[in-house]
Amino acid sequence: MQNAELTLTQEWDKTFPQSELVDHSKVTFHNRYGITLAADLYKPKDAPADAKLAAIAVCGPFGAVKEQCAGLYAQTMAERGFITIAFDPSFTGESGGEPRYMASPDINTEDFLAAVDYLSCRDDVDPERIGIIGICGWGGMAINAAALDPRIRATVASTMYDMARINAKGYFDEADSPEARQAQRRTLADQRTRDYAAGTYDRAGGVVDPLPADAPFFVKDYYDYYKTPRGYHPRSLNSNDGWNVIGTQSFLNQPILAYADEIETAVMVLHGDAAHSCYMGKDAFAQLKGDNKELVLVPGAVHTDLYDGGGKNAIPWDGLQAFFERYLA
């Protein structure tokens, strides 16, 4: 098992300023499908040279890159004493995987497990003290990873989406019918034929631009992050041409939270109570069992406020630190 040679950007190209309290480097690791993933590693500068620290792997949102809010989460948690990595999922960003711009409930859950593999084998990480943070669509993937891998001792799902639910039922479950799903299957099947005949994949488009005057609030919320200097990044699918049209097809038939009730390790579901997606966080939390599960609702916060604070200091960093210190002790 070897990592492929990736071309990684060496300059600081994040959507947030670099911290003077943290050492930053680029690393790669591979998943069990042989795909090499690219990550930014953040380590506290004041960590003793021989220390084995608790570690956290961060990914998301769905269609974002590690230079956006995953990196902000990782760097901030490193400032608070953890070794962290923010990684690009398979087929996106600086990570490997062909064809590009595909998503998979299996492979993307595996990406989290591969991050745990990598962290577990670092000399400066205590393999018994590893957690994960999944943001937006990777919040659902993080819960799925926690259900699959007991090495993950603590999980945070922040402003989470259940991508299987969204694909199968639509926003707010408004397309939850066999007829609607079958229509979507026919559309995607036709698209596959066209793609194969053309020898290329049509892209679905990222966040709509220009923004229609009658766009629903959650579309405006995404625009304010992905299409403005606040969060735009040239490698972000949401900021640019989006996933392949057929890129998320498999989520239609593959629910990812089926065994969330069997997670024995700690989980925090973190959401803004004004987020359009809050119903998914609440419903996911309702599946969890045990006294090591927490639902944290940030008053007045919308979905993207938990990407970068939204100018409201909406991310409860102290609470995240306390959660991981408690369960990665």
N, C-alpha and C positions, 0 to 999 in steps of 0.2 A: 504494500500500500504506500503510494508516494503522492505527494502534492504536485500538481501541475504547475508549470511556471506561469505566473500571472503578471501582467504589467500593472503595477500599482502606482497611483499618484502619490508623490512624496511630499508635495507642498500641503499646507493647511488649507483645505477647501471646504470647511464645514460651514453650516449656517449659524454657528455660535462661536464666540471667542474662545481661544485656547487658554486653559487654566495654567497658572504658574505653579500650582500645587501638585501637578500630576505629570509624570513622564508618559509620553505618547509614542507608540511605534506601530508599524504595520505588520500583521502576521497572517499566515494562511494555515488552513487545516482542511481535511477531507471528510466527506460523509461516506456512508457504507455503499453508496452508488458510484463512488469514485469521482465525485464532483468536488473540485477544490473551491473552498470558500475563502473570501477575503474579509479581514476584520481589522478594526482599529483596537489596539490594546491600550488600556489606561491603567497606570499603577501609581499609587501614592508615593511622592518623592521622599517622604519621611519614613517609609517602611524599612525596618531593619533588613540588612542584606541577607540574613539567613532565615527570615520569617516565612512561615507558610500561612498565607492569608486566606480568608474567605473570598470567594469569587462569584461573579454574576455575569451571565451572558444575556445580551439585550438584542432584540430584533423588532422591526416594525417601524411605522405602520405598513399596511398592505399597499404596495406600490411605491413605497418610499425607499430611500437608501440610508446607509449607516452615517452619512454626513449630515443627516437631518436629526430628528428628535431622538432616535436610538442612540446616537453619539452623545447628545446632550445628557440623556439619562446615564449613560455609561461614565462619562467624564465626571458628572456630579457625584455619582456613587463612589467613584475612585477618590474624589476629594474627601469623602467621608470614611475612607479606610479600606475599601474593597479593591481587589484586582478585578477589572471588568474588560469585557470585549463587546463591541457593537459590530455585528456582521451583516453582510449582504446575503440574502437568501440565494439559493440556487437559481441560475438563469437570469439573474438581475445584477445591476450595479457592477462592481469590480469582480464579483464571483464568477466562477466558471459555470458550465452547463449549456448544452446546445439541444434544440434551438433556443434562442433567447426569448425572454418575456413570457415564459410559461409558469404556471403555478400548480401545485399539487398538494392535497391534504396529507399525503404520505411523505413525499420528499421534503416538504417544508417543515413538517413535524420532525423528521429525521435531522434536518439542519440544526435544530435545537439540541438533539441528542448528540450530534457530532461535536457541537460546541462544548458539551459536557465532557465528551471523550478528550478533547484537546486540553481543557482546563485541568482535568483529572491527572494528566500526565506532565503538567508543568511542575518544576521543582519548587516554585514559589507559591504553589496553591495547595491548600489542604483539601484532598479529594472528598472528605466527609462534610465539607462546608461549601457546597455549590448551589446557587440559586439562579433563577432566570426571570427576566422581565419581558413580556410580550405586549406590544402597543398596537391598538386598533385591531386589524385582522390577525396580527400575530399574538394578540391576547388570547384568542380562541385556540390558536396553535399551541401556545404555552400551556394552557390547561390540558390539552390533549397530550402534550409531551409529559406533563407531570403525572397523568394517568398511566402512561406507558413506562416511565423510567423512575424508579424510587431513588436513584442517585440524586435527583433534583430535590433538595431538602426544603426549598421555599420558592414559591412562584407568585409573581405579581402580574395580573392581567389588567392593564391600564387602558381606559376608554375603549373597551374591547368590542370587537365585532365577532360574531359567529359567521364566518364566511360560508359555511355550508347552509346555514339558515337563510342568509341573504340571497344566495344563488337559487335555492329551492323554493323560497317563499316570497322573495322580494322585500323591499323596505316596508317595515311595519307589518309584515306578513300579509300585504295586500294582494299578493299573487299566489296565495296558498290554496291551490286546487290542482287536481290531476290534469285538467285541461290546460292550465297555464304552464305547468311544467312540460307537458307534451309539446306544446307550441314552441317552447324554448329549445327542447331537444331537436325538433325538426329544423329550427333556424340554425342551430349549431351544426347539425349534420350536413345541411346544405353548405354552410360556410367551410366545413372540412373538405368537401368535394372541390369547391372553388380554390381553396388554398393549395390543395394537392395538384390540381391542374395547372395552377400558375407557378408552382414551385417556390412560393413565398407565403408568408403569413400576413394577413391584414391586421392592422392594429385597431384597437377599440377606441383610442383617444383617451387622453387623461382628463383632468378636471376641465370642464367646458370653459372656453375662452374665445370670444368675449362673453361675459356673463350676461345671460338674458335678464331683462328687467323683472320677469315673473318667475325667476328661479326660486325654488324652495329654499328655506333658510339653510338647510344642511349643505346644499350646493354652494351657497355663498360662504359658508363657514370653511369649506374646503378651498375655495378660491382664495380667500383671505390668507390662507397658509401657503398653498402650493404655487400660486401664480403671482405672488408678490415677493419683494425682497425678504420678507419675514421668513419664508421657508423654501423659496425656489432653489432647485439644484438641477444642473444640466443632465445628471444621470438618473434623476427620479422619474419613474414612469408616470406618476400622478401629475408631475409638473410639465410633462411633455406629451408623448404619443400613446401612453397607456400600455396595457397588456395586449397580447394578441387576442383577437376576438374569441378564439377558442381556448384561450389560456386558462380559464377557470372552469372549463366544462365539467371536470371530474367532481367538483364540489356539489353538483346537482344531486348525485347519488351516494355521497359519502359523508354522512354526518360525523362530526369530529368530537362531539361532547357526550357520546353515548355512555362512556364509563367514568364521567367526571365524579360520580357519587362514590367511586372506589378509591379516590385519591386519599392516601393516609397522611401525606406530608402537608405542610402549611401552605395556604393559598390566601392571597389578598386580591379581591376584586375592587378596583379603584375606578370611579366614574364621576363625571360631573352630573349633578342632578338635573341640569338644564340641557344635557346632551340629547340629541335625537336618538342616539344609540343606547341610551341608558337602560332601556327595556331589556336589551341583550345581556348587559352586565348583571342586572337584577335576576334575570331568569337563570343565568349560569350559576350565580351564587346560590340560588334556591336548590340546585342539584347537589351542591357540596354537602358533605357531612363531617361532623367532628368539631371540637371546640378550638381547633387551630385554623379556622376559616374566618376571614374578616371581610365585610362589605364596608367600604369607605366611600361616601358620597360627598363631593365637594360642592358646597352651596353656590348656586348661580353659574357654575362652570359649564360651558358647552364642550362639544366633542374635541375641537382642536386646542382648547385651553390646556388640556392635559398633554398636548404635544410639546409645548415650550413655555407654558405658564400663561400664555395669552395676554401678557401685560398685566395680569392680575395676581401673579405669584400663586397660580392655581394648583401647582403641583406640590403636594405635601411632603417635601423632602425629609423633614424630621420624622414623619410617620413611616416613610419607606426605610429610612435608616434604622429606626427602632424595630421594625418588622424583621429585617434581615439580621440585625444583631441578635434578636431573640431566637430566631429559628436556625441561624447558622453559627450559633455559639459553640 
